[in-house]
Amino acid sequence: MAENTKGIVARAVADFLRHLRERNASPHTVKAYKQDLTLFAAYAGSRGWKQIDHIAVRGFLSQLYDKGLSKTSVARTLAAVRSLYRWLAREGVVEQNPAKLVATPKLPKKLPRVPTIEEMNAVIDGEMPEVAAFPERDRLMLEMLYGCGIRNSELTGINLDDIRLSAEAILIRGKGKKERYVPFGDSVKGALAAYLPERQKILEASRKHTAALLINRRGGRLTTRSVGRIIKKIAVAKGLSPDVHPHTLRHAFGTHMLEEGADLRAIQELLGHERLATTQRYTQLSMKHVLQVYDQTHPRAK
């Protein structure tokens, strides 16, 4: 009996990998599956499918942890085992997927890399790079994302009437149709003054009327996708990382305010976070920065 079931998992893994190759899966994917499922086959040994329940799968994951594998690697291996079982179920080999009953390891939340205050000033100050097709508008976008900490969708949703120049505040429509006022400073005010006459020229030339504050060259409301593309282009041209997107500037707003001594509840209000716990992520970002500065500058840390 043992002889019949010996290596049954190993044989199934070989068949599954062959199936992936036939389906033209990338060599990288096949290699990753092979690496993970070979470990599973070795753990299963001579056991048959009925002898591998969710407790056995948990035991397999424990063994991976004992070998020193990270949570990310264990989560990837579990995903590979689930894929194997899904294929086996389609082939009619198994009825149950025990790997589905095993919880995926909780992965640590990766904190985004936030540009420094100096890096942000370098991006916004000075001339807009050549890649900026509409420099007055693009500078205003940068100033508002970083200077007001608003979301990309909130930025594109702003209408001209939402700007309260005398109060130096903007009416923002956030998630769940919640409205809030966000203040703006002299930098945003200056960028608005430069942009609004250009906006008027475009609307007159295109004979269009729109409530939107931010428009494209054809006089239509700017989309979130366009904002993302423009921000990335300018950031890269100014020397920032290619993974910069509008939300990065929102993170920078929260982090830099905290670093400069702002109260966490005030930041929560400005960002429009429903829960303080969301805002508290910025303390993690800020703490990382503080520790870095300590390590680099304190004489006893060296």
Contacts in CASP RR format, 6 or more apart in sequence:
PFRMAT RR
TARGET T0000
AUTHOR 0000-0000-0000
METHOD contacts of the structure
MODEL  1
MAENTKGIVARAVADFLRHLRERNASPHTVKAYKQDLTLFAAYAGSRGWK
QIDHIAVRGFLSQLYDKGLSKTSVARTLAAVRSLYRWLAREGVVEQNPAK
LVATPKLPKKLPRVPTIEEMNAVIDGEMPEVAAFPERDRLMLEMLYGCGI
RNSELTGINLDDIRLSAEAILIRGKGKKERYVPFGDSVKGALAAYLPERQ
KILEASRKHTAALLINRRGGRLTTRSVGRIIKKIAVAKGLSPDVHPHTLR
HAFGTHMLEEGADLRAIQELLGHERLATTQRYTQLSMKHVLQVYDQTHPR
AK
2 46 0 8 1.000
5 46 0 8 1.000
5 47 0 8 1.000
5 48 0 8 1.000
6 45 0 8 1.000
6 46 0 8 1.000
7 41 0 8 1.000
7 44 0 8 1.000
7 45 0 8 1.000
7 46 0 8 1.000
8 44 0 8 1.000
8 46 0 8 1.000
8 47 0 8 1.000
8 48 0 8 1.000
8 49 0 8 1.000
9 40 0 8 1.000
9 41 0 8 1.000
9 44 0 8 1.000
9 45 0 8 1.000
9 47 0 8 1.000
9 48 0 8 1.000
9 49 0 8 1.000
9 52 0 8 1.000
10 41 0 8 1.000
10 42 0 8 1.000
10 44 0 8 1.000
10 45 0 8 1.000
12 84 0 8 1.000
12 88 0 8 1.000
12 93 0 8 1.000
13 34 0 8 1.000
13 37 0 8 1.000
13 38 0 8 1.000
13 40 0 8 1.000
13 41 0 8 1.000
13 84 0 8 1.000
16 33 0 8 1.000
16 37 0 8 1.000
16 83 0 8 1.000
16 84 0 8 1.000
16 87 0 8 1.000
16 88 0 8 1.000
17 30 0 8 1.000
17 33 0 8 1.000
17 34 0 8 1.000
17 37 0 8 1.000
19 87 0 8 1.000
20 29 0 8 1.000
20 30 0 8 1.000
20 33 0 8 1.000
21 30 0 8 1.000
32 76 0 8 1.000
32 80 0 8 1.000
33 80 0 8 1.000
33 83 0 8 1.000
33 84 0 8 1.000
36 76 0 8 1.000
36 77 0 8 1.000
36 80 0 8 1.000
36 81 0 8 1.000
37 80 0 8 1.000
37 81 0 8 1.000
37 84 0 8 1.000
39 60 0 8 1.000
39 64 0 8 1.000
39 77 0 8 1.000
40 60 0 8 1.000
40 77 0 8 1.000
40 80 0 8 1.000
40 81 0 8 1.000
40 84 0 8 1.000
43 59 0 8 1.000
43 60 0 8 1.000
43 63 0 8 1.000
44 52 0 8 1.000
44 56 0 8 1.000
44 60 0 8 1.000
47 56 0 8 1.000
49 88 0 8 1.000
49 93 0 8 1.000
49 94 0 8 1.000
52 98 0 8 1.000
53 98 0 8 1.000
54 98 0 8 1.000
54 99 0 8 1.000
54 101 0 8 1.000
54 102 0 8 1.000
56 98 0 8 1.000
57 78 0 8 1.000
57 81 0 8 1.000
57 98 0 8 1.000
57 99 0 8 1.000
57 101 0 8 1.000
57 102 0 8 1.000
58 102 0 8 1.000
60 81 0 8 1.000
61 74 0 8 1.000
61 77 0 8 1.000
61 78 0 8 1.000
61 102 0 8 1.000
61 105 0 8 1.000
64 73 0 8 1.000
64 74 0 8 1.000
64 77 0 8 1.000
65 74 0 8 1.000
69 77 0 8 1.000
71 105 0 8 1.000
71 106 0 8 1.000
71 107 0 8 1.000
71 108 0 8 1.000
72 107 0 8 1.000
74 105 0 8 1.000
75 104 0 8 1.000
75 105 0 8 1.000
75 107 0 8 1.000
78 99 0 8 1.000
78 102 0 8 1.000
78 104 0 8 1.000
78 105 0 8 1.000
79 104 0 8 1.000
81 99 0 8 1.000
82 97 0 8 1.000
82 99 0 8 1.000
82 100 0 8 1.000
85 94 0 8 1.000
85 97 0 8 1.000
85 98 0 8 1.000
85 99 0 8 1.000
85 100 0 8 1.000
86 97 0 8 1.000
88 94 0 8 1.000
89 95 0 8 1.000
89 97 0 8 1.000
109 281 0 8 1.000
111 281 0 8 1.000
111 284 0 8 1.000
111 285 0 8 1.000
111 288 0 8 1.000
112 247 0 8 1.000
112 248 0 8 1.000
112 251 0 8 1.000
112 285 0 8 1.000
113 241 0 8 1.000
113 243 0 8 1.000
114 248 0 8 1.000
114 251 0 8 1.000
114 252 0 8 1.000
114 255 0 8 1.000
114 256 0 8 1.000
114 285 0 8 1.000
114 289 0 8 1.000
115 123 0 8 1.000
115 240 0 8 1.000
115 244 0 8 1.000
115 248 0 8 1.000
115 252 0 8 1.000
117 256 0 8 1.000
117 259 0 8 1.000
119 240 0 8 1.000
120 146 0 8 1.000
120 249 0 8 1.000
120 252 0 8 1.000
120 256 0 8 1.000
122 238 0 8 1.000
122 239 0 8 1.000
123 142 0 8 1.000
123 234 0 8 1.000
123 235 0 8 1.000
123 238 0 8 1.000
123 239 0 8 1.000
123 240 0 8 1.000
124 139 0 8 1.000
124 142 0 8 1.000
124 143 0 8 1.000
124 146 0 8 1.000
124 187 0 8 1.000
127 135 0 8 1.000
128 135 0 8 1.000
128 138 0 8 1.000
128 139 0 8 1.000
128 234 0 8 1.000
129 234 0 8 1.000
129 237 0 8 1.000
129 238 0 8 1.000
130 237 0 8 1.000
131 233 0 8 1.000
131 234 0 8 1.000
131 237 0 8 1.000
132 138 0 8 1.000
132 139 0 8 1.000
132 230 0 8 1.000
132 233 0 8 1.000
132 234 0 8 1.000
132 237 0 8 1.000
133 217 0 8 1.000
133 230 0 8 1.000
134 198 0 8 1.000
134 216 0 8 1.000
134 217 0 8 1.000
136 191 0 8 1.000
136 194 0 8 1.000
136 195 0 8 1.000
136 198 0 8 1.000
137 195 0 8 1.000
137 198 0 8 1.000
137 199 0 8 1.000
137 214 0 8 1.000
137 215 0 8 1.000
137 222 0 8 1.000
138 230 0 8 1.000
138 234 0 8 1.000
139 191 0 8 1.000
139 194 0 8 1.000
139 195 0 8 1.000
140 188 0 8 1.000
140 191 0 8 1.000
140 192 0 8 1.000
140 194 0 8 1.000
140 195 0 8 1.000
140 214 0 8 1.000
141 155 0 8 1.000
141 214 0 8 1.000
141 227 0 8 1.000
141 230 0 8 1.000
141 231 0 8 1.000
142 231 0 8 1.000
142 234 0 8 1.000
142 249 0 8 1.000
143 187 0 8 1.000
143 188 0 8 1.000
143 191 0 8 1.000
144 150 0 8 1.000
144 155 0 8 1.000
144 158 0 8 1.000
144 170 0 8 1.000
144 184 0 8 1.000
144 188 0 8 1.000
144 191 0 8 1.000
145 152 0 8 1.000
145 155 0 8 1.000
145 231 0 8 1.000
145 246 0 8 1.000
145 249 0 8 1.000
145 250 0 8 1.000
145 253 0 8 1.000
146 249 0 8 1.000
146 252 0 8 1.000
146 253 0 8 1.000
147 184 0 8 1.000
147 185 0 8 1.000
147 187 0 8 1.000
147 188 0 8 1.000
147 253 0 8 1.000
148 170 0 8 1.000
148 172 0 8 1.000
148 182 0 8 1.000
148 183 0 8 1.000
148 184 0 8 1.000
148 188 0 8 1.000
148 253 0 8 1.000
148 270 0 8 1.000
149 182 0 8 1.000
149 249 0 8 1.000
149 250 0 8 1.000
149 253 0 8 1.000
149 254 0 8 1.000
149 270 0 8 1.000
149 271 0 8 1.000
150 170 0 8 1.000
150 172 0 8 1.000
150 182 0 8 1.000
150 250 0 8 1.000
151 174 0 8 1.000
151 175 0 8 1.000
151 246 0 8 1.000
151 247 0 8 1.000
151 250 0 8 1.000
152 224 0 8 1.000
152 227 0 8 1.000
152 228 0 8 1.000
152 245 0 8 1.000
152 246 0 8 1.000
152 247 0 8 1.000
153 174 0 8 1.000
153 224 0 8 1.000
154 172 0 8 1.000
154 173 0 8 1.000
154 174 0 8 1.000
155 214 0 8 1.000
155 227 0 8 1.000
155 246 0 8 1.000
156 212 0 8 1.000
156 214 0 8 1.000
156 221 0 8 1.000
156 222 0 8 1.000
156 223 0 8 1.000
156 224 0 8 1.000
156 227 0 8 1.000
157 173 0 8 1.000
157 212 0 8 1.000
157 213 0 8 1.000
157 221 0 8 1.000
158 170 0 8 1.000
158 171 0 8 1.000
158 172 0 8 1.000
158 212 0 8 1.000
158 213 0 8 1.000
158 214 0 8 1.000
159 211 0 8 1.000
159 212 0 8 1.000
159 213 0 8 1.000
160 211 0 8 1.000
160 212 0 8 1.000
160 213 0 8 1.000
161 211 0 8 1.000
162 170 0 8 1.000
162 171 0 8 1.000
162 172 0 8 1.000
162 213 0 8 1.000
163 170 0 8 1.000
163 192 0 8 1.000
163 213 0 8 1.000
164 170 0 8 1.000
164 171 0 8 1.000
164 181 0 8 1.000
165 189 0 8 1.000
165 192 0 8 1.000
167 181 0 8 1.000
168 183 0 8 1.000
168 184 0 8 1.000
168 185 0 8 1.000
168 189 0 8 1.000
169 181 0 8 1.000
169 182 0 8 1.000
169 183 0 8 1.000
169 184 0 8 1.000
170 181 0 8 1.000
170 182 0 8 1.000
170 184 0 8 1.000
171 179 0 8 1.000
171 180 0 8 1.000
171 181 0 8 1.000
172 179 0 8 1.000
172 180 0 8 1.000
172 181 0 8 1.000
172 182 0 8 1.000
173 179 0 8 1.000
174 180 0 8 1.000
174 272 0 8 1.000
175 272 0 8 1.000
175 274 0 8 1.000
178 272 0 8 1.000
180 269 0 8 1.000
180 272 0 8 1.000
182 270 0 8 1.000
183 270 0 8 1.000
199 213 0 8 1.000
199 215 0 8 1.000
202 215 0 8 1.000
202 217 0 8 1.000
202 219 0 8 1.000
203 209 0 8 1.000
203 210 0 8 1.000
203 215 0 8 1.000
203 219 0 8 1.000
206 218 0 8 1.000
206 219 0 8 1.000
208 218 0 8 1.000
208 219 0 8 1.000
208 220 0 8 1.000
210 219 0 8 1.000
210 220 0 8 1.000
210 221 0 8 1.000
212 220 0 8 1.000
212 221 0 8 1.000
212 222 0 8 1.000
214 221 0 8 1.000
214 222 0 8 1.000
214 227 0 8 1.000
215 221 0 8 1.000
215 222 0 8 1.000
216 222 0 8 1.000
216 226 0 8 1.000
224 246 0 8 1.000
227 246 0 8 1.000
228 245 0 8 1.000
228 246 0 8 1.000
231 244 0 8 1.000
231 245 0 8 1.000
231 246 0 8 1.000
231 249 0 8 1.000
232 242 0 8 1.000
232 244 0 8 1.000
232 245 0 8 1.000
235 241 0 8 1.000
235 244 0 8 1.000
235 248 0 8 1.000
236 242 0 8 1.000
236 244 0 8 1.000
250 271 0 8 1.000
251 282 0 8 1.000
251 285 0 8 1.000
253 270 0 8 1.000
253 271 0 8 1.000
254 262 0 8 1.000
254 267 0 8 1.000
254 270 0 8 1.000
254 271 0 8 1.000
254 282 0 8 1.000
255 282 0 8 1.000
255 285 0 8 1.000
255 286 0 8 1.000
255 289 0 8 1.000
257 266 0 8 1.000
257 267 0 8 1.000
257 270 0 8 1.000
258 264 0 8 1.000
258 267 0 8 1.000
258 282 0 8 1.000
258 283 0 8 1.000
258 285 0 8 1.000
258 286 0 8 1.000
259 286 0 8 1.000
259 289 0 8 1.000
259 290 0 8 1.000
264 276 0 8 1.000
264 279 0 8 1.000
264 280 0 8 1.000
264 282 0 8 1.000
264 283 0 8 1.000
265 276 0 8 1.000
265 279 0 8 1.000
267 279 0 8 1.000
267 282 0 8 1.000
268 276 0 8 1.000
268 278 0 8 1.000
268 279 0 8 1.000
271 279 0 8 1.000
273 279 0 8 1.000
294 301 0 8 1.000
295 301 0 8 1.000
295 302 0 8 1.000
END
